[in-house]
Amino acid sequence: MRRIRTQLFAMFLSLMLLGYFGYHGIHGKHGLNASHRVNAELVSLRAELEALEREKAALEHRISLMLPESLDPDMLDESARSSLNFAHPNDLVILRPAD
């Protein structure tokens, strides 16, 4: 009788440990659910990184057009008009009401 009780207690303890580690293996801080959340966040961050890299490349291209070695007259004209708030006499200016 004592031996059966010991075996039942060992089996109960084993099942409790198995349940504890199984639960935390799925729902714990480093479990399967956390792994899926990290992978989903990784996908969204990679998409954001690609968008930022495209934006960076576009900005670098605009900067390269304004370097003294390869100065683009159109880029210089656009930049000067924008910063000085001037327009060419042949330009068509459309005024919009301010918000």
C-alpha positions in Angstrom: 0.0 0.0 0.0 2.8 2.4 0.9 4.6 1.6 -2.4 1.5 2.3 -4.4 1.1 5.6 -2.6 4.7 6.5 -3.3 4.3 5.7 -7.0 1.1 7.7 -7.2 2.8 10.7 -5.6 5.7 10.4 -8.0 3.3 10.2 -11.0 1.3 13.2 -9.7 4.5 15.2 -9.2 5.8 14.2 -12.6 2.5 15.3 -14.2 2.5 18.6 -12.3 6.1 19.3 -13.5 5.2 18.3 -17.0 2.2 20.6 -16.9 4.2 23.5 -15.5 7.0 23.2 -18.1 4.5 22.6 -20.9 2.5 25.7 -20.0 5.6 27.9 -19.8 6.9 26.3 -23.0 3.9 27.6 -24.8 2.8 30.7 -22.9 5.9 31.7 -21.1 8.3 34.6 -21.7 10.4 32.6 -24.2 7.6 30.2 -25.3 6.0 29.5 -28.6 3.6 32.4 -28.4 6.4 34.8 -27.6 8.3 33.4 -30.6 5.4 34.1 -32.9 5.0 37.6 -31.6 8.8 38.3 -32.1 8.6 36.9 -35.7 5.6 39.1 -36.5 7.4 42.1 -35.1 10.5 41.2 -37.1 8.6 41.1 -40.3 7.0 44.6 -39.7 10.4 46.0 -38.7 12.1 44.7 -41.8 9.4 46.3 -44.0 9.9 49.6 -42.1 13.7 49.2 -42.6 13.3 48.7 -46.3 11.1 51.9 -46.6 13.6 53.9 -44.6 16.5 52.6 -46.8 14.6 53.6 -49.9 14.0 57.1 -48.4 17.7 57.3 -47.4 18.7 56.4 -51.0 16.4 59.1 -52.4 17.9 61.7 -50.1 21.4 60.6 -50.9 20.7 60.9 -54.6 19.3 64.5 -54.0 22.4 65.4 -52.0 24.7 63.9 -54.7 23.1 66.2 -57.3 24.0 69.2 -55.2 27.7 68.3 -54.7 30.2 70.8 -56.3 31.6 68.0 -58.5 28.3 67.2 -60.0 26.1 70.2 -59.5 22.8 69.9 -61.4 21.6 73.4 -62.4 17.9 72.3 -62.2 18.4 71.1 -58.6 20.3 74.3 -57.7 17.5 76.4 -59.2 14.8 74.4 -57.4 16.6 74.7 -54.1 17.2 78.4 -54.4 13.6 79.1 -55.4 12.3 77.1 -52.5 14.5 78.5 -49.9 14.2 82.2 -51.1 10.5 81.9 -51.9 11.0 83.2 -55.5 9.4 82.3 -58.8 10.6 82.6 -62.3 8.8 85.3 -64.4 7.6 82.5 -66.8 6.3 80.3 -64.0 2.6 79.8 -63.4 1.9 80.3 -59.7 -1.3 78.9 -58.2 -2.1 80.4 -54.8 -4.1 78.2 -52.4 -5.8 79.5 -49.3 -3.9 78.8 -46.1 -5.4 76.2 -43.7 
